[in-house]
């Protein structure tokens, strides 16, 4: 950053430090927009997906039935709440709620 602040161009700085021009442009742009060089938060922040409103229902449903499959949950969500989601979305929500899936050992 200091090298660019001293008046050198972005491409010149990239050549000087043997990095890509993008590695120079991105921090310069970040500092211009935010005034800082701290990285932006990654991800979407959570808390606003399709399943947020039914998180309690999902948890209760899994706790009540126990051996329910993701496909069954997807079908029930579509039927009872008119929410169409992929089973991976349901799995991410369940994982976020602390509900993991462990197969029972044979004969248990």
N, C-alpha and C positions, 0 to 999 in steps of 0.2 A: 504494500500500500504506500509506504513511504517513497518508494522508487517512482511510483506514478504521481504522487503528490509533489515530487520535485520537478515535475514537468515532462517526464518521459511518457511516451505513448503506451497504450495497452499492449500492442503487438511488440513493441521494443522491449517492454518489461517481460513479456512471455519469452522472447528469444534470450534475453539476458539471464533469466532464471531457469531456462530450459523446461518450460511448462507450456500447456496449451493456452491460447488466448482466452478461452472460456474460464480457465483457472484464475485469470486476472480480472476479467470482466465481471464475473459473478460477485466477488467480494466488493468491488468498487460500486456496483449497482446496489448491493445490499446496504452498504454504508450510506449511499446517496438517499435511499428510500427510508431507512430507519434511523440513520445517525449512529448506528452501532455495527459491530461485526459479529455479534452473537447470532448463532444459527436460528433460523425460524423453526417453529414447532413442526414436527413431521406428522403426517397422518391427517385425518379429518377431524380429530378432536373428540369424536364419539358423542354419544348422547343425543343423536338426532336421526337415527336410522329408522327404517320401517317398523322394527320390532320393539322400539323403546316403550311404546304405549302398552304392549302386551307382555312385557318382561315378567311381571308378577304372575300372569296367567300361565306363561310357559314354565316357569319354575314350579308352580303348583301342579301343573299337568304332569310334569316329569316325576315329581315327588309322589304323586298319587298313583301313577301307573307303573313307574319303575322301568320296565322293559320296553318302553315305547321307542320306536325307531324314528330317525330323522324324517324319513319319507312319510310316516304316519303324522308326525307333527306338522309337516308342510301341508298335508291334505287337510288336517283339522284347522290350521290357520286360514286356509283358503275358504273352507266351509263356514267356520264360525265367525271369522273376523274379516273376511273378504280381503285378505292380504296374500298376494302372490310373491313368494320368495323362493330362492334356491336353498337346498338343504344345507349348503355350506354357510349360508347366512344364519340359519338356525343354529348350526354348530358353533359359530363364532359367538352368538349371543349366549348360548348355554355355557360355553367355556368362560365367558366374561362373568357369568353368574356363579362360577365356581362349580358347575356341574360337569364332571368329566365322565367319560364312558370307559368302564373297565369290564372286560369280558370275565364272566365267572369261570373258575377253573372247572375242568371236566369232572362231572360227577357231583358237583356241589349243589 
